[in-house]
Amino acid sequence: MLVLLFWLSLLLLIYIYFGYPLMAKAAALLWPTPIKANTEHQPKASILIAAYNEAQDIEATLRNKLALDYPTDKLEVLVISDESDDGTDEIIERVANESSLPIRLFRQVPRQGKTAGLNTLVPETTGDIVLFSDANSQWDSQAVSRLCSNFADPDVGYVTGKMVYVNDDGSLVGDGCSAYMKYENWLREQETRVGSVVGVDGGIDAMRKTLYQPLRADQLPDFVQPLKVVEQGHRVVYEPLALLKEEALNDSGSEFSMRVRVSLRALWALKDMRHLMSPLRDPVFSWQLISHKLLRYAAFVPLATLALSTLLLASAGGIYTLAFLGLVILTALAWTGHKKEGKGKPLSVIYSIPYYFMLLNIASYKATAAFLKGEKKVIWNPRKG
């Protein structure tokens, strides 16, 4: 039984992290679904921002949106302040008074969270396309043009951009992507060619206003809204040239808390939208959703059973002893990466991959435990750099 447990756990982990991506790549090559994008397509667009106590970042974010290379008569910005009390509202009003671009402020009292705020904003928009920005999101000047070009294809209902990490001066950290992000972005490219992606960045997204559906306050809009678009028969695609620049997050505690929060809300989203995992409805998308999301969030289970069976089989020799040594090395590298990051040191790939792999799986475990207890997260606090 231990041997069976070892091999089943190992094969499942291999499928989750390597098998599914390779199968997605094969499907993209054999049955590609191209996007009929057009860079001249410039529909009227509305940028939505939900903010809570973002006095530190909101002015820079708004001025970033004012500098976008997009016709000003086709662009507006709507901000909803979720009962901010740190001067955020006053900053927004000051920038709005100085702006040639329409900037409208709404206030949400009492605090209800981002999802409720977006539900309030969308009916107030005048654009055909609604774009979602975080209160600290810095977009490349061509971001809106790149996102909107995809809507020239009537089958496309939702477009997500690409997040890159930058230093304090705005320069890219390395090539701008961590090893994990490179992996995820590559996978999004394959899924786009197959039909739809099953994961978006959240801080640089766009969708057709006609497809927007109000969500419950506890639902994660970055996950549920794209699934609602697929449910309505449209595609969700990845646009790698629409860039979101974000400061590198070097605080492991903040990273872990964020991953637990996002994973918890994603698990509730999977529960709410579980009908999309039925192969009778759409066998390709259900395979993608189960493989990329459900199994990924549950990967800590085969990881734990693999570790347990490896420890108990270590003395058997052969591949089991090698697996034990591999487990020890993986754990040691992950722990070293954790300690290095805690001291503010940059991580090389040899440390960052094991560390991030372990962090994501432990976060998924904590999120699953909270999910099974019925816990939900609705409101958020801004990240402080």
Short mmCIF file of the C-alpha atoms (twelve columns), coordinates in Angstrom:
data_MODEL
# 
_entry.id   MODEL 
# 
loop_
_atom_site.group_PDB 
_atom_site.id 
_atom_site.type_symbol 
_atom_site.label_atom_id 
_atom_site.label_alt_id 
_atom_site.label_comp_id 
_atom_site.label_asym_id 
_atom_site.label_seq_id 
_atom_site.Cartn_x 
_atom_site.Cartn_y 
_atom_site.Cartn_z 
_atom_site.pdbx_PDB_model_num 
ATOM 1   C CA . MET A 1   0.000   0.000  0.000   1 
ATOM 2   C CA . LEU A 2   2.862   2.387  0.740   1 
ATOM 3   C CA . VAL A 3   4.380   1.722  -2.671  1 
ATOM 4   C CA . LEU A 4   1.009   2.349  -4.349  1 
ATOM 5   C CA . LEU A 5   0.531   5.535  -2.355  1 
ATOM 6   C CA . PHE A 6   4.017   6.716  -3.326  1 
ATOM 7   C CA . TRP A 7   3.495   6.199  -7.059  1 
ATOM 8   C CA . LEU A 8   -0.054  7.560  -7.176  1 
ATOM 9   C CA . SER A 9   1.020   10.694 -5.302  1 
ATOM 10  C CA . LEU A 10  4.080   11.183 -7.493  1 
ATOM 11  C CA . LEU A 11  2.190   10.690 -10.750 1 
ATOM 12  C CA . LEU A 12  -0.577  13.073 -9.678  1 
ATOM 13  C CA . LEU A 13  1.933   15.806 -8.805  1 
ATOM 14  C CA . ILE A 14  3.719   15.274 -12.113 1 
ATOM 15  C CA . TYR A 15  0.397   15.625 -13.932 1 
ATOM 16  C CA . ILE A 16  -0.587  18.802 -12.044 1 
ATOM 17  C CA . TYR A 17  2.675   20.673 -12.615 1 
ATOM 18  C CA . PHE A 18  4.007   19.150 -15.854 1 
ATOM 19  C CA . GLY A 19  1.493   16.814 -17.495 1 
ATOM 20  C CA . TYR A 20  -1.382  19.257 -17.812 1 
ATOM 21  C CA . PRO A 21  0.782   22.130 -19.164 1 
ATOM 22  C CA . LEU A 22  2.321   19.819 -21.771 1 
ATOM 23  C CA . MET A 23  -1.101  18.503 -22.764 1 
ATOM 24  C CA . ALA A 24  -2.359  22.102 -23.044 1 
ATOM 25  C CA . LYS A 25  0.616   22.893 -25.287 1 
ATOM 26  C CA . ALA A 26  -0.181  19.886 -27.486 1 
ATOM 27  C CA . ALA A 27  -3.838  20.913 -27.728 1 
ATOM 28  C CA . ALA A 28  -2.783  24.471 -28.639 1 
ATOM 29  C CA . LEU A 29  -0.635  23.139 -31.476 1 
ATOM 30  C CA . LEU A 30  -3.156  20.612 -32.780 1 
ATOM 31  C CA . TRP A 31  -6.420  22.577 -32.388 1 
ATOM 32  C CA . PRO A 32  -5.549  26.288 -32.145 1 
ATOM 33  C CA . THR A 33  -8.305  28.882 -31.816 1 
ATOM 34  C CA . PRO A 34  -6.862  32.189 -33.091 1 
ATOM 35  C CA . ILE A 35  -8.043  35.619 -31.914 1 
ATOM 36  C CA . LYS A 36  -9.202  38.104 -34.554 1 
ATOM 37  C CA . ALA A 37  -7.609  41.096 -32.791 1 
ATOM 38  C CA . ASN A 38  -7.346  44.558 -34.369 1 
ATOM 39  C CA . THR A 39  -5.123  47.299 -32.942 1 
ATOM 40  C CA . GLU A 40  -7.357  49.925 -34.590 1 
ATOM 41  C CA . HIS A 41  -10.334 48.765 -32.528 1 
ATOM 42  C CA . GLN A 42  -10.788 51.451 -29.825 1 
ATOM 43  C CA . PRO A 43  -14.187 51.185 -28.129 1 
ATOM 44  C CA . LYS A 44  -15.251 53.531 -25.338 1 
ATOM 45  C CA . ALA A 45  -13.778 52.220 -22.092 1 
ATOM 46  C CA . SER A 46  -14.303 52.750 -18.367 1 
ATOM 47  C CA . ILE A 47  -11.560 52.053 -15.807 1 
ATOM 48  C CA . LEU A 48  -12.893 50.952 -12.410 1 
ATOM 49  C CA . ILE A 49  -10.890 51.225 -9.175  1 
ATOM 50  C CA . ALA A 50  -11.975 50.117 -5.699  1 
ATOM 51  C CA . ALA A 51  -9.962  51.806 -2.938  1 
ATOM 52  C CA . TYR A 52  -9.749  51.553 0.826   1 
ATOM 53  C CA . ASN A 53  -7.284  53.871 2.616   1 
ATOM 54  C CA . GLU A 54  -5.022  54.184 -0.422  1 
ATOM 55  C CA . ALA A 55  -3.696  57.696 0.236   1 
ATOM 56  C CA . GLN A 56  -0.182  56.351 -0.256  1 
ATOM 57  C CA . ASP A 57  -0.780  55.156 -3.836  1 
ATOM 58  C CA . ILE A 58  -4.012  56.513 -5.279  1 
ATOM 59  C CA . GLU A 59  -2.623  59.741 -6.777  1 
ATOM 60  C CA . ALA A 60  0.157   57.909 -8.615  1 
ATOM 61  C CA . THR A 61  -2.392  55.360 -9.857  1 
ATOM 62  C CA . LEU A 62  -4.753  58.032 -11.172 1 
ATOM 63  C CA . ARG A 63  -1.969  59.986 -12.872 1 
ATOM 64  C CA . ASN A 64  -0.817  56.725 -14.438 1 
ATOM 65  C CA . LYS A 65  -4.304  56.328 -15.951 1 
ATOM 66  C CA . LEU A 66  -4.272  59.941 -17.160 1 
ATOM 67  C CA . ALA A 67  -1.051  59.213 -19.069 1 
ATOM 68  C CA . LEU A 68  -2.473  56.241 -20.992 1 
ATOM 69  C CA . ASP A 69  -2.114  56.337 -24.772 1 
ATOM 70  C CA . TYR A 70  -5.817  56.092 -25.603 1 
ATOM 71  C CA . PRO A 71  -8.295  58.652 -26.991 1 
ATOM 72  C CA . THR A 72  -9.376  60.814 -24.042 1 
ATOM 73  C CA . ASP A 73  -12.908 61.145 -25.418 1 
ATOM 74  C CA . LYS A 74  -13.237 57.354 -25.177 1 
ATOM 75  C CA . LEU A 75  -11.931 56.901 -21.643 1 
ATOM 76  C CA . GLU A 76  -13.194 57.567 -18.113 1 
ATOM 77  C CA . VAL A 77  -12.143 56.572 -14.594 1 
ATOM 78  C CA . LEU A 78  -14.551 55.633 -11.811 1 
ATOM 79  C CA . VAL A 79  -13.277 55.170 -8.248  1 
ATOM 80  C CA . ILE A 80  -15.250 53.827 -5.307  1 
ATOM 81  C CA . SER A 81  -13.905 54.572 -1.852  1 
ATOM 82  C CA . ASP A 82  -14.815 51.802 0.571   1 
ATOM 83  C CA . GLU A 83  -15.320 54.107 3.581   1 
ATOM 84  C CA . SER A 84  -11.722 55.360 3.404   1 
ATOM 85  C CA . ASP A 85  -10.745 57.644 6.276   1 
ATOM 86  C CA . ASP A 86  -7.113  58.516 5.486   1 
ATOM 87  C CA . GLY A 87  -7.627  61.304 2.954   1 
ATOM 88  C CA . THR A 88  -8.016  59.037 -0.074  1 
ATOM 89  C CA . ASP A 89  -11.250 60.757 -1.145  1 
ATOM 90  C CA . GLU A 90  -9.743  64.245 -0.989  1 
ATOM 91  C CA . ILE A 91  -6.794  63.164 -3.144  1 
ATOM 92  C CA . ILE A 92  -9.141  61.686 -5.752  1 
ATOM 93  C CA . GLU A 93  -11.226 64.852 -5.844  1 
ATOM 94  C CA . ARG A 94  -8.138  67.041 -6.226  1 
ATOM 95  C CA . VAL A 95  -6.780  64.994 -9.122  1 
ATOM 96  C CA . ALA A 96  -10.240 64.899 -10.728 1 
ATOM 97  C CA . ASN A 97  -10.494 68.714 -10.595 1 
ATOM 98  C CA . GLU A 98  -7.148  69.013 -12.405 1 
ATOM 99  C CA . SER A 99  -7.886  66.305 -14.992 1 
ATOM 100 C CA . SER A 100 -9.038  66.648 -18.581 1 
ATOM 101 C CA . LEU A 101 -10.202 63.025 -18.354 1 
ATOM 102 C CA . PRO A 102 -13.471 62.316 -16.501 1 
ATOM 103 C CA . ILE A 103 -12.709 60.967 -13.011 1 
ATOM 104 C CA . ARG A 104 -15.749 60.223 -10.853 1 
ATOM 105 C CA . LEU A 105 -15.657 59.380 -7.153  1 
ATOM 106 C CA . PHE A 106 -18.247 57.230 -5.398  1 
ATOM 107 C CA . ARG A 107 -18.295 56.398 -1.702  1 
ATOM 108 C CA . GLN A 108 -19.375 53.085 -0.188  1 
ATOM 109 C CA . VAL A 109 -20.585 53.202 3.424   1 
ATOM 110 C CA . PRO A 110 -20.344 50.986 5.388   1 
ATOM 111 C CA . ARG A 111 -17.358 48.976 4.137   1 
ATOM 112 C CA . GLN A 112 -18.516 46.146 1.921   1 
ATOM 113 C CA . GLY A 113 -15.398 45.162 -0.034  1 
ATOM 114 C CA . LYS A 114 -14.200 45.290 -3.629  1 
ATOM 115 C CA . THR A 115 -16.895 43.104 -5.191  1 
ATOM 116 C CA . ALA A 116 -19.773 45.179 -3.822  1 
ATOM 117 C CA . GLY A 117 -17.943 48.306 -4.981  1 
ATOM 118 C CA . LEU A 118 -17.634 47.019 -8.533  1 
ATOM 119 C CA . ASN A 119 -21.325 46.085 -8.532  1 
ATOM 120 C CA . THR A 120 -22.058 49.728 -7.723  1 
ATOM 121 C CA . LEU A 121 -19.696 51.176 -10.326 1 
ATOM 122 C CA . VAL A 122 -20.537 49.121 -13.421 1 
ATOM 123 C CA . PRO A 123 -24.082 50.518 -13.907 1 
ATOM 124 C CA . GLU A 124 -22.585 54.042 -13.696 1 
ATOM 125 C CA . THR A 125 -20.145 53.503 -16.578 1 
ATOM 126 C CA . THR A 126 -20.608 54.875 -20.085 1 
ATOM 127 C CA . GLY A 127 -18.047 52.607 -21.763 1 
ATOM 128 C CA . ASP A 128 -18.701 49.472 -23.769 1 
ATOM 129 C CA . ILE A 129 -15.646 47.907 -22.126 1 
ATOM 130 C CA . VAL A 130 -15.031 47.963 -18.364 1 
ATOM 131 C CA . LEU A 131 -11.449 47.663 -17.162 1 
ATOM 132 C CA . PHE A 132 -10.417 46.674 -13.639 1 
ATOM 133 C CA . SER A 133 -7.428  48.249 -11.909 1 
ATOM 134 C CA . ASP A 134 -6.212  47.889 -8.342  1 
ATOM 135 C CA . ALA A 135 -5.672  51.098 -6.390  1 
ATOM 136 C CA . ASN A 136 -1.893  50.679 -6.683  1 
ATOM 137 C CA . SER A 137 -1.742  49.388 -10.270 1 
ATOM 138 C CA . GLN A 138 0.660   51.058 -12.689 1 
ATOM 139 C CA . TRP A 139 -0.203  50.227 -16.309 1 
ATOM 140 C CA . ASP A 140 2.004   50.534 -19.360 1 
ATOM 141 C CA . SER A 141 0.875   53.432 -21.557 1 
ATOM 142 C CA . GLN A 142 -0.335  51.010 -24.268 1 
ATOM 143 C CA . ALA A 143 -2.222  48.732 -21.867 1 
ATOM 144 C CA . VAL A 144 -5.777  49.842 -22.695 1 
ATOM 145 C CA . SER A 145 -5.102  49.746 -26.436 1 
ATOM 146 C CA . ARG A 146 -3.635  46.256 -26.141 1 
ATOM 147 C CA . LEU A 147 -6.516  44.951 -24.057 1 
ATOM 148 C CA . CYS A 148 -9.240  46.493 -26.215 1 
ATOM 149 C CA . SER A 149 -7.748  45.281 -29.494 1 
ATOM 150 C CA . ASN A 150 -8.881  41.771 -28.587 1 
ATOM 151 C CA . PHE A 151 -12.536 42.831 -28.407 1 
ATOM 152 C CA . ALA A 152 -12.529 43.230 -32.188 1 
ATOM 153 C CA . ASP A 153 -13.173 39.477 -32.024 1 
ATOM 154 C CA . PRO A 154 -16.864 39.045 -31.095 1 
ATOM 155 C CA . ASP A 155 -16.098 35.732 -29.378 1 
ATOM 156 C CA . VAL A 156 -13.804 37.411 -26.835 1 
ATOM 157 C CA . GLY A 157 -15.580 38.533 -23.680 1 
ATOM 158 C CA . TYR A 158 -12.754 39.021 -21.163 1 
ATOM 159 C CA . VAL A 159 -9.058  39.891 -21.505 1 
ATOM 160 C CA . THR A 160 -6.344  39.743 -18.851 1 
ATOM 161 C CA . GLY A 161 -2.926  41.373 -19.035 1 
ATOM 162 C CA . LYS A 162 0.522   40.515 -17.749 1 
ATOM 163 C CA . MET A 163 1.966   41.538 -14.391 1 
ATOM 164 C CA . VAL A 164 5.687   42.302 -14.153 1 
ATOM 165 C CA . TYR A 165 7.702   43.231 -11.076 1 
ATOM 166 C CA . VAL A 166 9.627   46.499 -10.956 1 
ATOM 167 C CA . ASN A 167 12.138  48.170 -8.659  1 
ATOM 168 C CA . ASP A 168 11.382  51.410 -6.796  1 
ATOM 169 C CA . ASP A 169 12.614  53.414 -9.805  1 
ATOM 170 C CA . GLY A 170 10.227  51.603 -12.150 1 
ATOM 171 C CA . SER A 171 12.861  49.421 -13.824 1 
ATOM 172 C CA . LEU A 172 12.102  45.733 -14.317 1 
ATOM 173 C CA . VAL A 173 13.301  43.256 -11.707 1 
ATOM 174 C CA . GLY A 174 15.451  41.034 -13.940 1 
ATOM 175 C CA . ASP A 175 13.153  40.407 -16.876 1 
ATOM 176 C CA . GLY A 176 10.195  41.410 -14.747 1 
ATOM 177 C CA . CYS A 177 8.875   37.956 -13.973 1 
ATOM 178 C CA . SER A 178 9.550   35.402 -11.280 1 
ATOM 179 C CA . ALA A 179 10.015  31.780 -12.332 1 
ATOM 180 C CA . TYR A 180 6.480   31.048 -11.118 1 
ATOM 181 C CA . MET A 181 5.047   33.929 -13.159 1 
ATOM 182 C CA . LYS A 182 6.915   32.778 -16.268 1 
ATOM 183 C CA . TYR A 183 5.381   29.338 -15.795 1 
ATOM 184 C CA . GLU A 184 1.868   30.750 -15.291 1 
ATOM 185 C CA . ASN A 185 2.127   33.171 -18.208 1 
ATOM 186 C CA . TRP A 186 3.387   30.440 -20.538 1 
ATOM 187 C CA . LEU A 187 0.440   28.285 -19.479 1 
ATOM 188 C CA . ARG A 188 -1.979  31.169 -20.088 1 
ATOM 189 C CA . GLU A 189 -0.634  31.486 -23.617 1 
ATOM 190 C CA . GLN A 190 -1.361  27.814 -24.268 1 
ATOM 191 C CA . GLU A 191 -4.839  28.020 -22.732 1 
ATOM 192 C CA . THR A 192 -5.640  31.102 -24.817 1 
ATOM 193 C CA . ARG A 193 -4.757  29.185 -27.974 1 
ATOM 194 C CA . VAL A 194 -6.974  26.311 -26.824 1 
ATOM 195 C CA . GLY A 195 -9.920  28.616 -26.074 1 
ATOM 196 C CA . SER A 196 -9.971  30.301 -22.654 1 
ATOM 197 C CA . VAL A 197 -7.644  30.848 -19.717 1 
ATOM 198 C CA . VAL A 198 -8.827  29.837 -16.247 1 
ATOM 199 C CA . GLY A 199 -6.813  32.355 -14.222 1 
ATOM 200 C CA . VAL A 200 -6.356  36.143 -14.509 1 
ATOM 201 C CA . ASP A 201 -4.179  38.770 -12.803 1 
ATOM 202 C CA . GLY A 202 -6.988  40.939 -11.454 1 
ATOM 203 C CA . GLY A 203 -5.097  44.234 -11.538 1 
ATOM 204 C CA . ILE A 204 -5.238  44.608 -15.335 1 
ATOM 205 C CA . ASP A 205 -8.376  43.032 -16.763 1 
ATOM 206 C CA . ALA A 206 -11.116 44.092 -19.191 1 
ATOM 207 C CA . MET A 207 -14.511 42.733 -20.166 1 
ATOM 208 C CA . ARG A 208 -17.567 43.616 -22.208 1 
ATOM 209 C CA . LYS A 209 -19.981 45.577 -20.038 1 
ATOM 210 C CA . THR A 210 -22.916 43.602 -21.426 1 
ATOM 211 C CA . LEU A 211 -21.444 40.411 -19.955 1 
ATOM 212 C CA . TYR A 212 -20.910 41.756 -16.437 1 
ATOM 213 C CA . GLN A 213 -23.016 40.002 -13.808 1 
ATOM 214 C CA . PRO A 214 -23.377 41.373 -10.249 1 
ATOM 215 C CA . LEU A 215 -21.707 39.089 -7.724  1 
ATOM 216 C CA . ARG A 216 -22.180 38.473 -4.021  1 
ATOM 217 C CA . ALA A 217 -19.880 40.533 -1.799  1 
ATOM 218 C CA . ASP A 218 -17.969 37.406 -0.744  1 
ATOM 219 C CA . GLN A 219 -17.254 36.267 -4.313  1 
ATOM 220 C CA . LEU A 220 -13.829 36.873 -5.890  1 
ATOM 221 C CA . PRO A 221 -14.416 39.015 -9.007  1 
ATOM 222 C CA . ASP A 222 -11.006 38.186 -10.479 1 
ATOM 223 C CA . PHE A 223 -12.026 34.521 -10.640 1 
ATOM 224 C CA . VAL A 224 -15.823 34.340 -10.737 1 
ATOM 225 C CA . GLN A 225 -16.401 37.070 -13.343 1 
ATOM 226 C CA . PRO A 226 -14.218 35.358 -16.003 1 
ATOM 227 C CA . LEU A 227 -16.022 32.087 -15.293 1 
ATOM 228 C CA . LYS A 228 -19.340 33.881 -15.745 1 
ATOM 229 C CA . VAL A 229 -18.080 35.079 -19.136 1 
ATOM 230 C CA . VAL A 230 -17.243 31.501 -20.178 1 
ATOM 231 C CA . GLU A 231 -20.649 30.416 -18.891 1 
ATOM 232 C CA . GLN A 232 -22.212 32.920 -21.318 1 
ATOM 233 C CA . GLY A 233 -20.357 31.370 -24.255 1 
ATOM 234 C CA . HIS A 234 -17.475 33.833 -24.658 1 
ATOM 235 C CA . ARG A 235 -13.706 33.459 -24.440 1 
ATOM 236 C CA . VAL A 236 -11.351 34.669 -21.720 1 
ATOM 237 C CA . VAL A 237 -7.932  35.400 -23.226 1 
ATOM 238 C CA . TYR A 238 -4.447  36.528 -22.197 1 
ATOM 239 C CA . GLU A 239 -2.801  39.618 -23.700 1 
ATOM 240 C CA . PRO A 240 0.949   39.539 -22.879 1 
ATOM 241 C CA . LEU A 241 1.563   43.040 -24.266 1 
ATOM 242 C CA . ALA A 242 -0.800  44.707 -21.755 1 
ATOM 243 C CA . LEU A 243 1.568   45.233 -18.832 1 
ATOM 244 C CA . LEU A 244 0.832   45.842 -15.157 1 
ATOM 245 C CA . LYS A 245 3.900   47.029 -13.263 1 
ATOM 246 C CA . GLU A 246 3.961   46.178 -9.584  1 
ATOM 247 C CA . GLU A 247 6.634   46.606 -6.939  1 
ATOM 248 C CA . ALA A 248 8.267   43.320 -5.974  1 
ATOM 249 C CA . LEU A 249 6.789   41.856 -2.788  1 
ATOM 250 C CA . ASN A 250 9.718   40.916 -0.561  1 
ATOM 251 C CA . ASP A 251 7.728   40.434 2.627   1 
ATOM 252 C CA . SER A 252 7.106   36.678 2.891   1 
ATOM 253 C CA . GLY A 253 4.445   37.206 5.556   1 
ATOM 254 C CA . SER A 254 2.420   39.533 3.318   1 
ATOM 255 C CA . GLU A 255 2.873   37.202 0.341   1 
ATOM 256 C CA . PHE A 256 1.688   34.211 2.359   1 
ATOM 257 C CA . SER A 257 -1.346  36.038 3.785   1 
ATOM 258 C CA . MET A 258 -2.299  37.237 0.313   1 
ATOM 259 C CA . ARG A 259 -2.020  33.711 -1.103  1 
ATOM 260 C CA . VAL A 260 -4.172  32.264 1.673   1 
ATOM 261 C CA . ARG A 261 -6.823  34.960 1.139   1 
ATOM 262 C CA . VAL A 262 -6.894  34.559 -2.653  1 
ATOM 263 C CA . SER A 263 -6.899  30.740 -2.431  1 
ATOM 264 C CA . LEU A 264 -9.778  30.763 0.054   1 
ATOM 265 C CA . ARG A 265 -11.932 32.978 -2.147  1 
ATOM 266 C CA . ALA A 266 -10.993 30.895 -5.209  1 
ATOM 267 C CA . LEU A 267 -12.163 27.727 -3.476  1 
ATOM 268 C CA . TRP A 268 -15.530 29.325 -2.804  1 
ATOM 269 C CA . ALA A 269 -15.609 30.419 -6.442  1 
ATOM 270 C CA . LEU A 270 -14.978 26.853 -7.597  1 
ATOM 271 C CA . LYS A 271 -17.844 25.706 -5.383  1 
ATOM 272 C CA . ASP A 272 -20.175 28.357 -6.785  1 
ATOM 273 C CA . MET A 273 -19.209 27.619 -10.391 1 
ATOM 274 C CA . ARG A 274 -18.765 23.839 -10.047 1 
ATOM 275 C CA . HIS A 275 -21.171 23.197 -12.915 1 
ATOM 276 C CA . LEU A 276 -18.412 24.401 -15.271 1 
ATOM 277 C CA . MET A 277 -16.349 21.387 -14.196 1 
ATOM 278 C CA . SER A 278 -18.895 19.037 -15.736 1 
ATOM 279 C CA . PRO A 279 -17.466 17.428 -18.911 1 
ATOM 280 C CA . LEU A 280 -21.006 17.129 -20.244 1 
ATOM 281 C CA . ARG A 281 -21.180 20.919 -20.593 1 
ATOM 282 C CA . ASP A 282 -17.757 21.655 -22.114 1 
ATOM 283 C CA . PRO A 283 -15.224 18.820 -21.902 1 
ATOM 284 C CA . VAL A 284 -12.217 20.996 -22.804 1 
ATOM 285 C CA . PHE A 285 -12.882 23.841 -20.377 1 
ATOM 286 C CA . SER A 286 -13.904 21.463 -17.577 1 
ATOM 287 C CA . TRP A 287 -10.577 19.641 -18.054 1 
ATOM 288 C CA . GLN A 288 -8.746  22.972 -17.890 1 
ATOM 289 C CA . LEU A 289 -10.599 24.172 -14.794 1 
ATOM 290 C CA . ILE A 290 -10.149 20.903 -12.906 1 
ATOM 291 C CA . SER A 291 -6.478  20.540 -13.853 1 
ATOM 292 C CA . HIS A 292 -5.301  24.127 -13.508 1 
ATOM 293 C CA . LYS A 293 -7.361  25.201 -10.509 1 
ATOM 294 C CA . LEU A 294 -9.041  22.426 -8.527  1 
ATOM 295 C CA . LEU A 295 -6.112  20.012 -8.608  1 
ATOM 296 C CA . ARG A 296 -3.576  22.830 -8.152  1 
ATOM 297 C CA . TYR A 297 -5.296  24.025 -4.976  1 
ATOM 298 C CA . ALA A 298 -5.503  20.423 -3.762  1 
ATOM 299 C CA . ALA A 299 -1.871  19.585 -4.630  1 
ATOM 300 C CA . PHE A 300 -0.844  19.761 -0.983  1 
ATOM 301 C CA . VAL A 301 -2.672  16.441 -0.449  1 
ATOM 302 C CA . PRO A 302 -0.551  14.291 -2.834  1 
ATOM 303 C CA . LEU A 303 2.486   16.318 -1.705  1 
ATOM 304 C CA . ALA A 304 1.809   15.303 1.904   1 
ATOM 305 C CA . THR A 305 1.116   11.653 1.044   1 
ATOM 306 C CA . LEU A 306 4.240   11.545 -1.127  1 
ATOM 307 C CA . ALA A 307 6.327   12.925 1.735   1 
ATOM 308 C CA . LEU A 308 4.842   10.434 4.197   1 
ATOM 309 C CA . SER A 309 5.295   7.401  1.943   1 
ATOM 310 C CA . THR A 310 8.822   8.540  1.019   1 
ATOM 311 C CA . LEU A 311 9.830   8.776  4.679   1 
ATOM 312 C CA . LEU A 312 8.463   5.299  5.398   1 
ATOM 313 C CA . LEU A 313 10.060  3.771  2.276   1 
ATOM 314 C CA . ALA A 314 13.415  5.570  2.524   1 
ATOM 315 C CA . SER A 315 15.256  2.518  3.842   1 
ATOM 316 C CA . ALA A 316 14.012  0.330  0.959   1 
ATOM 317 C CA . GLY A 317 16.784  1.626  -1.308  1 
ATOM 318 C CA . GLY A 318 16.681  2.469  -4.997  1 
ATOM 319 C CA . ILE A 319 14.283  5.139  -6.154  1 
ATOM 320 C CA . TYR A 320 12.734  5.461  -2.696  1 
ATOM 321 C CA . THR A 321 16.042  6.467  -1.121  1 
ATOM 322 C CA . LEU A 322 16.632  8.927  -3.976  1 
ATOM 323 C CA . ALA A 323 13.150  10.334 -3.444  1 
ATOM 324 C CA . PHE A 324 13.912  10.777 0.252   1 
ATOM 325 C CA . LEU A 325 17.122  12.666 -0.569  1 
ATOM 326 C CA . GLY A 326 15.219  14.785 -3.075  1 
ATOM 327 C CA . LEU A 327 12.619  15.632 -0.426  1 
ATOM 328 C CA . VAL A 328 15.339  16.663 2.026   1 
ATOM 329 C CA . ILE A 329 17.039  18.860 -0.604  1 
ATOM 330 C CA . LEU A 330 13.727  20.470 -1.655  1 
ATOM 331 C CA . THR A 331 12.859  21.281 1.943   1 
ATOM 332 C CA . ALA A 332 16.330  22.635 2.676   1 
ATOM 333 C CA . LEU A 333 16.297  24.882 -0.409  1 
ATOM 334 C CA . ALA A 334 12.797  26.144 0.396   1 
ATOM 335 C CA . TRP A 335 13.779  26.922 3.996   1 
ATOM 336 C CA . THR A 336 16.949  28.674 2.855   1 
ATOM 337 C CA . GLY A 337 14.907  30.720 0.391   1 
ATOM 338 C CA . HIS A 338 12.530  31.685 3.184   1 
ATOM 339 C CA . LYS A 339 15.395  32.826 5.425   1 
ATOM 340 C CA . LYS A 340 17.109  34.747 2.615   1 
ATOM 341 C CA . GLU A 341 13.919  36.571 1.701   1 
ATOM 342 C CA . GLY A 342 13.354  37.391 5.362   1 
ATOM 343 C CA . LYS A 343 16.711  39.189 5.316   1 
ATOM 344 C CA . GLY A 344 15.750  41.083 2.155   1 
ATOM 345 C CA . LYS A 345 18.162  39.187 -0.080  1 
ATOM 346 C CA . PRO A 346 17.279  38.461 -3.734  1 
ATOM 347 C CA . LEU A 347 16.585  34.818 -4.497  1 
ATOM 348 C CA . SER A 348 18.141  32.871 -7.328  1 
ATOM 349 C CA . VAL A 349 16.010  30.302 -9.164  1 
ATOM 350 C CA . ILE A 350 17.530  27.436 -7.166  1 
ATOM 351 C CA . TYR A 351 15.947  28.881 -4.015  1 
ATOM 352 C CA . SER A 352 12.919  30.731 -5.352  1 
ATOM 353 C CA . ILE A 353 11.265  27.751 -7.069  1 
ATOM 354 C CA . PRO A 354 11.362  25.388 -4.038  1 
ATOM 355 C CA . TYR A 355 10.409  28.235 -1.690  1 
ATOM 356 C CA . TYR A 356 7.473   29.437 -3.776  1 
ATOM 357 C CA . PHE A 357 6.346   25.863 -4.408  1 
ATOM 358 C CA . MET A 358 6.184   25.183 -0.668  1 
ATOM 359 C CA . LEU A 359 4.631   28.574 0.127   1 
ATOM 360 C CA . LEU A 360 1.792   28.059 -2.373  1 
ATOM 361 C CA . ASN A 361 1.019   24.569 -1.124  1 
ATOM 362 C CA . ILE A 362 1.050   25.537 2.548   1 
ATOM 363 C CA . ALA A 363 -1.172  28.522 1.709   1 
ATOM 364 C CA . SER A 364 -3.551  26.187 -0.148  1 
ATOM 365 C CA . TYR A 365 -3.659  23.899 2.897   1 
ATOM 366 C CA . LYS A 366 -4.525  26.801 5.211   1 
ATOM 367 C CA . ALA A 367 -7.123  28.103 2.755   1 
ATOM 368 C CA . THR A 368 -8.713  24.642 2.430   1 
ATOM 369 C CA . ALA A 369 -8.890  24.294 6.216   1 
ATOM 370 C CA . ALA A 370 -10.617 27.693 6.412   1 
ATOM 371 C CA . PHE A 371 -12.936 26.744 3.530   1 
ATOM 372 C CA . LEU A 372 -13.995 23.537 5.295   1 
ATOM 373 C CA . LYS A 373 -14.791 25.614 8.392   1 
ATOM 374 C CA . GLY A 374 -17.008 27.871 6.297   1 
ATOM 375 C CA . GLU A 375 -14.806 30.972 6.618   1 
ATOM 376 C CA . LYS A 376 -15.040 33.743 4.019   1 
ATOM 377 C CA . LYS A 377 -13.080 36.924 3.256   1 
ATOM 378 C CA . VAL A 378 -14.932 39.987 1.979   1 
ATOM 379 C CA . ILE A 379 -12.972 43.152 2.816   1 
ATOM 380 C CA . TRP A 380 -9.297  43.855 2.237   1 
ATOM 381 C CA . ASN A 381 -6.519  46.090 3.498   1 
ATOM 382 C CA . PRO A 382 -4.058  47.874 1.193   1 
ATOM 383 C CA . ARG A 383 -0.550  46.491 0.846   1 
ATOM 384 C CA . LYS A 384 1.980   48.869 2.339   1 
ATOM 385 C CA . GLY A 385 5.421   49.074 0.748   1 
# 
